């Protein structure tokens, strides 16, 4: 379905993706993993033509993908981390604009829009502009927009961000029943385990393939890492012994040939290198004076914009309490 050949993206003097060769077939559901900065989001952006490669190419069904090939672009849909939508458009306008980009018939756009907005429980908000939507509503609208063209390949970059539990479950079931192919970036490990059957791991500009879910990948990766570290220690010991022998024997006539032989072995040796451990973030929070027992309290507080989002709220928070604020999308949590 989709294939990359030596796909490379460089920003100034930094290479984010280097000579990426990837092939995705129908029925393959990828989890794309790697540390922050490994190039995961850049890869998604290249595959969706949001970014253009420095070199290399992307093929869909053997044809080169470019920005001026809407017939090929329609086969790929992307959900990015950022909200890339016009703030002054309502949901219907967003969906219509997306469909017209890919030359969908107006009747098909309308039918798919009704179907998807109903799926995501957004029908009653369809005339609300993007700037007035909650984070969860925006995320659900991005899911609807991505599914509008009934794509053959889905590219999903943290799709569960801002979704409530109900709609995470809905998205999980959708992907489990999906018949084509997708690439998923997610830090939601239970979600990842439920929907992928292949893991691609990006690290130090290398891409390695593992068949199975995230848990299986963790097991295999840990074994491979331990084996590599053991081989590295053995080789370092051998290198140390060879260097010591050469240093002690190269000056003597009787042992010079043996020393030269060992030096040649050193020169031909493929030295194992371990990737440097990436520093882990540390957080240091400065504290002021100890606050009073009561941090805040509300009396008949009503939140909302043009219309109230809540009934009058009466609650308080005391020092030492840790409160989780839960609820469906659009109910007013962030407000």
N, C-alpha and C positions, 0 to 999 in steps of 0.2 A: 504493500500500500504506500508507505512512505519510507524514503531512504535518504541518508545524508552521506556525502562523500567529502572527506577532508574539510568539514565545516569548521571555520575559524572566525573568531571575532576578537578584534584588538581595539582597545580604547587607549589612545595616546601610546604610551610605552608598556601598557599592561594587557596581557593576553588573557581574556576571560574564558574563552573556549578555544581549544587547540586541536585541530585535525580530528574532529569528531566524526566517527563512522558508526552509524546507527541504522538499524532496519526494523520496521514495525509491520507486523502482519495482522490480519483479521484474527480476533480472538486473543490477542496479547494485551494485557492490561498492566502497564508499567508503573512501578513506584520509582521515582527519580530521587535519590538520596545523596546526601553529602553535606559537609560542614558549610556554614555561612561563607559566601564568597567563592564557593567551588565552581559556580557557573550555571546553576540549575535554572534560575529565572532567565538568564541570558539565553540558554538553550531553548526554553519555551518561546521567548520573544523572537528568536531566529526562525523557529519552525512555523510561527504564525505570521511571519514577515513584518512584525512590529519593528524588528531590527533587520538591517541588511548585513549579510556576512562580509567580512574582509576578504575572504577567499573561500572556495568550496561551493557546493551546490546542494539543493534539496530537490528530490525527485518524488513525484506522486504518480503512481501507476506508470513509471518510466518517463514521465514528462517533467521538465524543469519548472519548479515553482518560482514565480516572480510576482511582484505586486500588481502587474497588469494582466494577470491571469485569473479573473474572478471565477471562471469555471472550475479551476483547481482550488482556489482559496475557499470556495463554498464548502469543500469537503473537509475543511479544518475549522474548528471553533475553539476559542480560547476564553478561559476565565482567569483574569489577572488578579494580583493582590490589590492593585489600585482601582479606584472607581473611575474608569475612563468613559464617562458619559456626560452629555450636555446637561448642565444643571437646570436649564430653563425648559427642558422638554419633559412631557409627561410620559407615562409608560407606553401608551399606544404609539406615540410619536417615536420613541426609542426603538420599538419593535419594527415599525414601518420603515424607519431609516435603515435599520440593519438589513431588512429583507430586500430593499431596493438596491442596496450596495451589491447584492449578489443576484440581481435581476430576477427575483422571485415574482411570480404573478401576484397581483394585489389580493385576489381571492384567497390564494394559499397563505399569504401573510396574515390576513384577517383570521382565517381558520386556526392556524398554528398559534397565533397570539391568544385567542380565546382559550384554547386548550391548555397552553402553558401557564397563563396567568391564573387559570382556575386550579391547575395542579399546585401552584405555589401559594394559593390563597391570597392572591393580589388583585382579584377582579374589582373589589370595591375601592381600591386605591388607584385605579388605572388612569384617572385624570389628574392625579397629584403629581406635581413636578418633582424632579429628582432631588432638588435641594431641600424639599420638605419631607423626604423619606428618612426613616431610621437607617442605621447601619445595616441591620438585618434585612430590611426591605430592599436596600440597594444591592446587597449580595444576592438575594433571590431573583431580582430583576436581571442581574448579570448572568445567572444560571439560565433564565428563560431566554435571554438574548443569544446565549451560546448554543442553545438547543433548537433555535428557530429554524435553521437550515437543514435540520436532521443530518448532522455531519457524520462523516465516516471516521474521523479522528478527533477526539476531544483532548485539549490541552488544559489541565486544571492546576493552577498555582494557588495553593491554600484555599480550596473552595469552601471549606467549612467555617472559615472566619466569619464571625457575626451571625451565623445561623443558629437558631434555637434547636433544641434536641429533636423536636418533631421533624424539622426539615432536614436535619442531618440524617435522620433515619430514612426520610424520603429519598434524599440524594444517594444514600448507600444502596437502597433497593434499586434505584434507577441504574446505577453503575453495575450492580450485580446482574441485571437483566440486559445490559448493553451488549449488542451482538458484534460491534465493530472493533475499535481499539481506542485506548486512551493512555495518556501519560499524566501521572498525578504527582504533584509535589505536596506533601503534607507533613506537619508535625503531630497530627492526630493519629497516634500509633494504632489504637483499636480500629479506627476507621480504615486506615491503610491496610491492616491485616485482613479486613473483611472483603476488600474489593480487588486487590492486585494478585497477579499470579507470577510476576517477574519483577525483580529488583535490579535497577541499574544504579551502581554506586559511583559517584564522582568524587575523586580525591587526588590532589596533586596533579591535576590535568590528565588523569587517567580515568577511563570508564570501564567498569567491570560488571559482568552480567551474572546474576544469581537467579536460578529458577526456584520459585516458591514465594511465600509471604515474608513479611518483615522479621518475624521471629526466627524463621529458618535462616534468613540472611545473617542475622546476628550470630547464630551458632557457627555457621560456615566461616564468616568473617573473623570471628575470634580464633578459630582453629588456624586459619591461614596466617593471621597476624602472629600467633604464637610460633608457628613453624618458621616464618620468616625471621623472627627475632632469634630463634635458636640457631638457624643457619648463619645468621650474621655473627653471633658470638663465636661459633666454631670457625668461621672464616677469619675473624679478627685474631683468634688464637693462632691459626695457621700462618697468617701474615706476620704476626709478631715473631714466631719461631723462625720463619724463613729469613726475615730481615736480620735477626740476631745471628743466624748462621752465616749469612753473607758478610756481615760486618766483621765477624771473627775470623773468617777464612779467605777473604778475597786477596789478602796481602801475601799469603803463603803460596809458594810455588806448588807444593804437594797437594794443596786443597783448592787451588784457584779454579780449576775446571768444575769442581762440584759447586763452588760458590756461584760461578757464572750460570750453571744449569738452574740453580734455584732462583737466581735473579730473572732469568728468562721466564720461569714459571710465574713469578710475581708480575712481570710485565704483561703477560698474556691473561692474567686472572680477571674475570668479570667481577668487579667488586660490588658486593651487595650494599645498598644504601637504604637506611631507614629514614622515613619521612620525619621531619622535625615535628615534635608535639606542638600543636597550636595552643597558645596561651588561653587559659580559661578566664572568662570575665570575673572580676571581683567588684563587689558593690560595698560602698561604705556610706552609710547614711548618718548624717550629723543630727544630733538631737538637741533641741533647745531645752528650756526648763520643763519640768514635769507639769503637764496640764492638770486642770482641775478634774474632779470626778466626772462631771457632766460635760461632754464635748459639745453636743448640740441637742436641741429638741424642736419639734415643729408643732404648730397648732393650726389645724384646719388648712394645711398647705395644699393648694391645687396647682398641678403642673400642666403645661400645655402650650399651644401656640394660638392659632385662630380658634381652636376648640380645646376644651380641657381633656387631658389624657388620663386624669385620675380623679377619684373622689377625694374629698377632704382627708388629708393624711395627718395622723397624730402619732408620732413615734420619737424616740430619743436614742442617743448613743452615749455609752459611758466608757471611760478609760479602760482599756484591756479587752473590750469586746471586738470580735472579728465577725463582720456581717457579710453574708453573700446575698446579693440582690438578683433574684432570678425571675424569669417570666418570658412570655413569647415575644417575638419580634414586634416592634411598633407599640409596645404597651407603655413605654415612657421610662425605661430604666436609665438610659443615658441622660435624658432630660433631668 
